[in-house]
Amino acid sequence: MFRSTVTGRICKQLALALCGTLSIAWVRAAPIASPGPVVIAPGVWMIPGGMLANREPDGNSVIFETPAGLAVVDTGRHQWHRDAILSLARVQKKDIVAIVNSHWHLDHVSGNPMLRAAYPHLMVYASDAIDEALTGFLASSAKESGRYLGDPQIPAGLRDDVRMDVSTIQNGAALKPDVVITTSGLNDIGGRPLRVRLAKNAATAGDVWLYDERVRVAVLGDLVTLPAPFLDTACPDGWELALAKISSTPFKTAIPGHGAPMSHPQFVQYRQAFETFIDCARSAAPKRECATVWANSVQPLLGPDSRALRGASETATYYVDVLRANGGHSKYCPVR
């Protein structure tokens, strides 16, 4: 199913799967234009992702300057997001030499083929979790697409995105990594030393996050997302272990998969809210109570817009149902 705006409701799509129903009011409605880069630290930029009305989302991308060129962490979904990455490369007059995918969700990997076409010699680094996803989760999602495309209430922009996602899945081999990350360690990517961490059975079966000691920047992928954690393919126990490891890392700035950059204290607040929410979802407490606790806990991270708070509560309510229907995990979690 689709994480998108359908008949006045939105579900934030990780791939082609429903991961929540929430009021459309909080979704950013804006003209489609390439987002500008945000300077995070010297030689580090973020291309902000977005959730536009009647479109699928893009995750955040982070670009590191390296001695050999640029290393891109996550490549988004849409043309306008890829254009922003390519524009930065042109402005910096540097080739893209590497892509690091934090995980296989389509709002983070769909730009891989286009960037590779522009820079054929780049290398893609990721876990091998996409292999199982292509034959399981993503394949099943693509088969479901006809039902959504046959719904006359689905907006034209969303239809375009659904067709694009199906095409991406059908060309799934182009998303696979050249270098499979199998363990955590210090990696030389384009000549820049980055601590590459592998979190197994967390937001997906294999999540990659990075830490640059020189500028104290951590790039976390969907191990941190706002307005809520997206638990469709998640193992919450492994996820909590990953958040604990991140918490012990002395970063100054953390870039989530969706949402604004965070300080270390803000990340700690997110982690505590996550653990409390998972505990509540696994209890007998009313689901609305769990969702309210989550939303109130992360309200300082959402900004002053009351629509974002409502979106956080509605998304969290959906995920209580997801966890309770599957013994406290998503149905795609291999660890029980």
C-alpha positions as CSV (number, residue, x, y, z in Angstrom):
1,M,0.0,0.0,0.0
2,F,1.0,3.6,-0.4
3,R,2.3,6.2,2.1
4,S,0.7,9.1,0.4
5,T,-2.3,11.4,0.3
6,V,-5.4,9.4,-0.6
7,T,-8.9,10.7,-0.2
8,G,-7.9,13.4,2.3
9,R,-5.6,11.2,4.3
10,I,-1.8,10.7,4.1
11,C,0.3,7.7,4.8
12,K,4.0,8.3,4.9
13,Q,5.4,5.7,2.4
14,L,8.6,3.9,3.2
15,A,8.4,1.9,0.0
16,L,5.0,1.2,-1.4
17,A,3.5,0.3,1.9
18,L,1.1,2.1,4.2
19,C,2.7,3.2,7.3
20,G,0.2,5.5,8.8
21,T,-3.0,7.5,8.2
22,L,-3.0,11.1,9.4
23,S,-4.6,14.3,8.7
24,I,-3.4,15.9,5.5
25,A,-3.3,19.3,7.3
26,W,0.2,18.9,8.5
27,V,1.7,18.0,5.1
28,R,3.7,20.8,3.6
29,A,1.9,22.1,0.5
30,A,4.4,24.0,-1.7
31,P,5.3,24.3,-5.4
32,I,7.5,21.6,-6.7
33,A,11.0,23.0,-6.8
34,S,14.5,21.7,-6.0
35,P,15.3,22.3,-2.4
36,G,18.4,24.3,-1.7
37,P,21.4,22.8,0.3
38,V,21.7,23.6,4.0
39,V,25.3,23.9,5.4
40,I,25.6,21.6,8.4
41,A,29.4,21.9,8.9
42,P,32.4,22.7,6.8
43,G,32.2,20.4,3.8
44,V,28.9,18.9,4.8
45,W,25.5,19.8,3.3
46,M,21.9,18.6,3.7
47,I,19.4,18.5,0.9
48,P,16.1,18.6,2.9
49,G,13.5,16.0,2.1
50,G,9.9,16.9,2.0
51,M,6.3,15.7,2.2
52,L,4.2,17.6,-0.4
53,A,0.5,17.3,-0.6
54,N,-0.6,14.6,-3.1
55,R,3.0,13.3,-3.6
56,E,5.2,10.7,-2.1
57,P,7.9,11.9,0.3
58,D,11.7,12.3,-0.1
59,G,14.1,11.6,2.7
60,N,16.9,13.9,3.7
61,S,20.2,13.6,1.8
62,V,23.5,14.5,3.3
63,I,26.6,15.3,1.1
64,F,30.2,15.1,2.4
65,E,33.1,16.7,0.6
66,T,35.9,14.2,0.2
67,P,39.4,14.5,-1.3
68,A,38.1,12.5,-4.3
69,G,34.8,14.3,-4.8
70,L,31.4,14.2,-3.1
71,A,29.8,11.3,-1.1
72,V,26.0,11.4,-1.0
73,V,24.1,9.7,1.8
74,D,20.6,8.8,0.5
75,T,19.3,10.0,-2.9
76,G,15.6,10.7,-2.4
77,R,12.8,9.8,-4.7
78,H,11.8,12.6,-7.0
79,Q,13.5,14.4,-9.9
80,W,13.5,17.7,-8.1
81,H,15.4,16.1,-5.2
82,R,18.0,14.5,-7.5
83,D,18.4,17.8,-9.3
84,A,19.3,19.5,-6.0
85,I,22.1,17.0,-5.4
86,L,23.4,17.3,-9.0
87,S,23.2,21.1,-8.7
88,L,25.4,21.1,-5.6
89,A,27.9,18.9,-7.4
90,R,28.1,21.4,-10.3
91,V,28.4,24.4,-7.9
92,Q,31.2,22.7,-6.0
93,K,32.8,21.5,-9.3
94,K,33.2,18.1,-7.9
95,D,32.2,14.6,-9.1
96,I,30.0,12.4,-7.0
97,V,32.3,9.5,-6.2
98,A,30.1,7.6,-3.7
99,I,26.6,6.9,-2.5
100,V,25.8,5.5,0.9
101,N,22.3,4.3,1.4
102,S,21.1,4.2,5.0
103,H,18.4,1.7,4.1
104,W,16.3,0.5,1.1
105,H,13.1,2.5,1.4
106,L,12.3,4.1,-1.9
107,D,12.3,7.7,-0.6
108,H,16.1,7.1,0.2
109,V,17.4,5.0,-2.8
110,S,15.3,5.9,-5.9
111,G,17.8,8.5,-7.0
112,N,20.7,6.0,-7.2
113,P,20.3,5.1,-10.9
114,M,20.2,8.7,-12.1
115,L,23.2,9.7,-10.0
116,R,25.1,6.7,-11.3
117,A,24.2,7.7,-14.9
118,A,25.7,11.1,-14.3
119,Y,28.8,9.7,-12.6
120,P,29.3,6.1,-13.9
121,H,32.4,5.5,-11.7
122,L,30.7,6.2,-8.4
123,M,30.5,3.4,-5.8
124,V,27.3,2.5,-3.8
125,Y,27.7,1.4,-0.2
126,A,24.8,-0.2,1.7
127,S,23.7,-3.3,3.6
128,D,22.4,-6.3,1.7
129,A,18.9,-5.9,3.3
130,I,17.6,-4.7,-0.1
131,D,18.0,-8.2,-1.5
132,E,15.2,-9.7,0.6
133,A,13.1,-6.6,0.2
134,L,13.2,-6.8,-3.6
135,T,11.9,-10.4,-3.5
136,G,9.5,-9.9,-0.6
137,F,8.2,-6.5,0.6
138,L,8.8,-4.5,-2.5
139,A,7.6,-7.2,-4.9
140,S,4.4,-7.6,-3.0
141,S,3.9,-3.8,-2.9
142,A,4.3,-3.5,-6.6
143,K,1.7,-6.1,-7.2
144,E,-0.8,-4.1,-5.1
145,S,-0.2,-1.0,-7.2
146,G,-3.0,-1.8,-9.6
147,R,-5.6,-1.5,-6.9
148,Y,-4.5,2.1,-6.1
149,L,-4.1,3.2,-9.7
150,G,-7.7,2.0,-10.3
151,D,-9.0,4.3,-7.6
152,P,-10.4,7.4,-9.3
153,Q,-10.0,9.5,-6.1
154,I,-6.2,9.2,-6.2
155,P,-4.7,12.6,-7.4
156,A,-2.8,12.7,-10.7
157,G,0.5,13.5,-9.0
158,L,0.2,10.6,-6.7
159,R,-0.6,8.3,-9.7
160,D,2.7,9.5,-11.3
161,D,4.6,8.7,-8.1
162,V,3.0,5.2,-7.8
163,R,4.0,4.4,-11.4
164,M,7.5,5.7,-10.8
165,D,7.9,3.6,-7.7
166,V,6.7,0.5,-9.5
167,S,9.3,1.2,-12.3
168,T,12.0,1.6,-9.6
169,I,11.1,-1.7,-8.1
170,Q,11.1,-3.4,-11.5
171,N,14.6,-2.0,-12.0
172,G,15.6,-3.0,-8.5
173,A,19.0,-4.5,-9.5
174,A,20.1,-0.9,-10.1
175,L,19.6,-0.1,-6.4
176,K,21.9,-2.7,-5.1
177,P,25.2,-1.8,-3.5
178,D,28.7,-2.2,-5.1
179,V,30.1,-2.5,-1.6
180,V,28.1,-4.4,1.0
181,I,28.4,-3.2,4.5
182,T,28.5,-6.2,6.8
183,T,30.0,-4.8,9.9
184,S,30.7,-1.5,11.7
185,G,34.0,0.2,11.4
186,L,36.1,3.1,10.1
187,N,35.7,3.4,6.3
188,D,37.6,5.5,3.9
189,I,35.0,6.8,1.5
190,G,36.5,9.0,-1.2
191,G,39.4,9.6,1.0
192,R,37.4,10.9,3.9
193,P,37.4,8.7,7.1
194,L,33.8,8.0,8.2
195,R,32.7,5.7,11.0
196,V,30.1,3.5,9.3
197,R,27.8,1.7,11.7
198,L,25.5,-1.2,10.8
199,A,22.3,-1.7,12.9
200,K,20.7,-5.0,12.2
201,N,17.0,-5.6,12.6
202,A,16.1,-2.0,13.5
203,A,14.1,0.3,11.2
204,T,14.8,-2.4,8.5
205,A,16.8,-5.6,8.6
206,G,20.0,-3.6,7.9
207,D,20.3,0.1,8.7
208,V,23.5,2.1,8.1
209,W,24.4,5.2,9.9
210,L,27.5,7.4,9.8
211,Y,29.6,9.5,12.1
212,D,32.2,12.0,11.1
213,E,34.5,12.6,14.0
214,R,36.2,15.6,12.5
215,V,33.0,17.7,12.4
216,R,31.0,15.7,14.9
217,V,28.1,15.1,12.5
218,A,26.0,11.9,12.6
219,V,23.7,10.8,9.7
220,L,21.0,8.5,11.0
221,G,18.7,7.6,8.2
222,D,15.3,6.4,9.4
223,L,16.5,5.4,12.8
224,V,15.2,8.9,13.6
225,T,12.2,10.4,11.8
226,L,9.6,13.0,12.6
227,P,6.7,13.4,13.1
228,A,6.9,9.8,14.4
229,P,9.0,6.6,14.0
230,F,7.9,4.7,10.8
231,L,7.6,1.2,12.1
232,D,6.3,-0.7,9.0
233,T,9.4,-2.8,8.5
234,A,10.8,-2.4,12.0
235,C,12.1,-4.5,14.9
236,P,11.7,-2.2,17.9
237,D,14.2,-4.1,20.1
238,G,17.0,-3.8,17.6
239,W,16.0,-0.2,17.0
240,E,16.3,0.6,20.7
241,L,19.8,-0.9,20.7
242,A,20.8,1.3,17.7
243,L,19.5,4.4,19.4
244,A,21.5,3.5,22.5
245,K,24.7,3.2,20.4
246,I,24.0,6.5,18.7
247,S,23.4,8.2,22.1
248,S,26.9,7.1,23.2
249,T,28.4,8.8,20.2
250,P,29.8,12.3,20.9
251,F,28.1,14.0,17.9
252,K,27.2,17.7,17.9
253,T,24.6,17.5,15.1
254,A,22.5,14.5,14.0
255,I,20.7,14.4,10.7
256,P,17.5,12.3,10.8
257,G,16.0,10.5,7.8
258,H,13.0,12.9,8.0
259,G,13.0,16.2,9.9
260,A,15.3,19.0,10.9
261,P,18.9,18.5,12.3
262,M,19.1,17.7,16.0
263,S,21.5,18.5,18.8
264,H,22.6,15.7,21.1
265,P,20.2,16.7,23.8
266,Q,17.3,16.8,21.3
267,F,18.3,13.3,20.1
268,V,18.2,12.1,23.7
269,Q,14.7,13.5,24.0
270,Y,13.7,11.6,20.8
271,R,15.2,8.4,22.1
272,Q,13.4,8.6,25.4
273,A,10.2,9.3,23.7
274,F,10.7,6.3,21.4
275,E,11.3,3.9,24.2
276,T,8.3,5.2,26.2
277,F,6.1,4.9,23.1
278,I,7.2,1.3,22.3
279,D,6.6,0.3,26.0
280,C,3.1,1.9,25.9
281,A,2.3,0.2,22.5
282,R,3.2,-3.1,24.0
283,S,1.0,-2.5,27.0
284,A,-2.8,-2.6,27.4
285,A,-3.0,1.2,27.5
286,P,-5.5,2.8,25.1
287,K,-3.8,3.5,21.8
288,R,-4.8,7.2,21.9
289,E,-3.1,7.5,25.2
290,C,0.2,6.1,23.8
291,A,-0.1,8.4,20.8
292,T,-0.7,11.5,23.0
293,V,2.3,10.6,25.2
294,W,4.4,10.4,22.0
295,A,3.2,13.6,20.6
296,N,3.6,15.6,23.8
297,S,7.1,14.1,24.3
298,V,8.4,15.2,20.9
299,Q,6.4,18.5,20.6
300,P,9.6,20.6,21.2
301,L,11.2,18.9,18.2
302,L,8.2,19.6,15.9
303,G,8.1,23.4,16.2
304,P,5.1,25.6,17.0
305,D,2.8,24.4,14.3
306,S,-0.2,22.6,15.9
307,R,-0.8,20.6,12.7
308,A,2.5,18.9,13.2
309,L,1.5,17.9,16.7
310,R,-1.7,16.5,15.4
311,G,0.1,14.6,12.6
312,A,2.5,13.1,15.2
313,S,-0.4,11.9,17.3
314,E,-2.4,10.4,14.3
315,T,0.7,8.6,13.0
316,A,1.6,7.2,16.4
317,T,-2.0,5.9,16.8
318,Y,-1.7,4.0,13.6
319,Y,1.6,2.4,14.7
320,V,0.2,1.2,18.0
321,D,-2.2,-0.9,15.9
322,V,0.7,-2.1,13.7
323,L,2.7,-3.3,16.7
324,R,-0.2,-4.8,18.6
325,A,-1.3,-6.8,15.5
326,N,2.2,-8.4,15.3
327,G,3.3,-9.2,18.8
328,G,5.1,-5.9,19.4
329,H,7.0,-5.8,16.1
330,S,6.2,-5.1,12.5
331,K,5.1,-8.2,10.5
332,Y,8.3,-7.9,8.5
333,C,10.6,-8.2,11.5
334,P,12.5,-11.5,11.3
335,V,13.4,-11.5,15.0
336,R,10.7,-12.5,17.5
